[in-house]
Amino acid sequence: MIKLNPKLSQKFSYTLLCLAAIFAIVPVLLMVFIIIKNGASAISWEFLSSMPKDGMRGGGILPAIIGTLSIVSCAIIVTLPIGVCAAIYLNEYAKDNIFTRIIKLAIVNLAGVPSVVYGLFGLGIFVMFLKLGVSIIAGALTLSIMELPVIITTAKSALNSVPYYFREASLSLGVSRWQTIRYVVLPNAIPGILTGAILSIARISGETAPILFTAVAFYVPHLPHSIFDQVMALPYHLYIISTQIPNMPKDVIYGTALVLLMMVLTMSCVAIFARIYFRKRRKW
Amino acid sequence: MVDKIKIENLSCYYNKKSVLESLNLNIVKNEILSVIGPANSGKTTFLRTLNRMNDFDVTYSRKGNVYLDGDNIFDIDAESLRRRVGMLFAMPIPLPMSIYDNITYAPKRLDLITKKSELDSIVERSLKDASLWDEVKDRLDSSAMNMSGGQQQRLCIARVLAINPEVILFDEPCSGLDPISTAKVEELMIDLKEKYTIVLVTNNVKQASRVSYTTAFFLMGKLIEIDQTGKLFISPKEKETEDYITGRFG
């Protein structure tokens, strides 16, 4: 084996490690570049604000945008309070016993279930058993179950990052446990909980499988009137137009992908800026 | 000489391992009791039992009784006990909010007072009693996290005074402070004993001799000796006490 001198081997490993790190940005840049290059020409106010025409080949994608927004917002409205309450229980109250361990194990396992299985589960429980039909609410409930473990985990770590001595200081003054949580722990954990929630929204916006059987339709000629309506959604719409429709104009496909990508990236950026803002304001 | 707190046969355990063994001790009202002893002597466990802060530790268990004015502290609920028995920690822990809000935090939560004018006056009174008022009166709305360590510790004292307790426990309150801040806190403790009963756990033997009326020496979870501070420091009865206060170990 060739023995490199220390300086040379240092240079060599530095270059190798740095290249590996750079490699991580390449696909992101490439993807964004390709999608913008092919899709930017399709983007117009009309594309964002009108109904599809000519069997999806023309017009806009408004119903898909509205559909995705409504499913995702319903999902977060359901999952955030439950997730945060569960996290508070687990982090602040739960003692380390069999019961708690089973809950924690369930959360870990819930996070590992493939998304298409959630879709089937949602079909069985919400669509058929609870007779919600294929609807915004059924899709939102399916997504919220899928996102619950993530919300619980991020909220729990946000609560956990509030130093224990703040709780002790509050408790030592005769203030109750709940008031300590409400007035000392939560206000300081909310930034972390919020950024976690925003990232969750970004993540579920792009999910296709869980809403496939529970919420979406190939084509709905009108905008949804209530949460019990079937809707179109961006990820599913993208799948349909890129595989199921012949002679689909390429720029419409890429334009749709661009809209979805921008929605997700905007939310991730909001989360990043929120985190920076709150970190600067943090006082301990 | 009235006894404020009576401790009968108190034993404490962590994970069933004994850290404090059958302690019997009386704490005199409106005086300062110092508890000295090396690390692992059970001083802090003793202190945290008096306001039941150890209840949150699942590995902790205890036997025996503690009476506060005749009430068994394990029979009254922990929150009302802590309102009567306030505590200062080794490191100053201001809450991450303004100076004003730190003081009014507990009175508001405990529904002691709600009117703005009363809150204002309790802030002023507590800060004056903690000799901090002159230093901070112009910046009550600024964050408590920006104060110096000594100021933070006096703010914590003011915060305890705001709930008007009967007993105040000091857990090595000067261990993180410089000598000048330490002197201020010590002066404050001497002033405060007029109104409150004070228990001071300290690693600083000289501090105990400066401020306290009675001193107790703990070693390996046992009370070795308790006496009036003057007597204990001049003529200790036990050899271990003498060795410790003269600096031969610990």
Boltz contact constraints between the chains, C-beta under 6 A:
constraints:
  - contact:
      token1: [A, 165]
      token2: [B, 93]
      max_distance: 6.0
  - contact:
      token1: [A, 169]
      token2: [B, 93]
      max_distance: 6.0
  - contact:
      token1: [A, 172]
      token2: [B, 53]
      max_distance: 6.0
  - contact:
      token1: [A, 172]
      token2: [B, 82]
      max_distance: 6.0
  - contact:
      token1: [A, 172]
      token2: [B, 87]
      max_distance: 6.0
  - contact:
      token1: [A, 173]
      token2: [B, 106]
      max_distance: 6.0
  - contact:
      token1: [A, 173]
      token2: [B, 163]
      max_distance: 6.0
  - contact:
      token1: [A, 174]
      token2: [B, 79]
      max_distance: 6.0
  - contact:
      token1: [A, 174]
      token2: [B, 82]
      max_distance: 6.0
  - contact:
      token1: [A, 174]
      token2: [B, 83]
      max_distance: 6.0
  - contact:
      token1: [A, 175]
      token2: [B, 106]
      max_distance: 6.0
  - contact:
      token1: [A, 175]
      token2: [B, 109]
      max_distance: 6.0
  - contact:
      token1: [A, 176]
      token2: [B, 79]
      max_distance: 6.0
  - contact:
      token1: [A, 179]
      token2: [B, 109]
      max_distance: 6.0
  - contact:
      token1: [A, 283]
      token2: [B, 96]
      max_distance: 6.0
  - contact:
      token1: [A, 283]
      token2: [B, 143]
      max_distance: 6.0
  - contact:
      token1: [A, 283]
      token2: [B, 145]
      max_distance: 6.0
  - contact:
      token1: [A, 284]
      token2: [B, 96]
      max_distance: 6.0
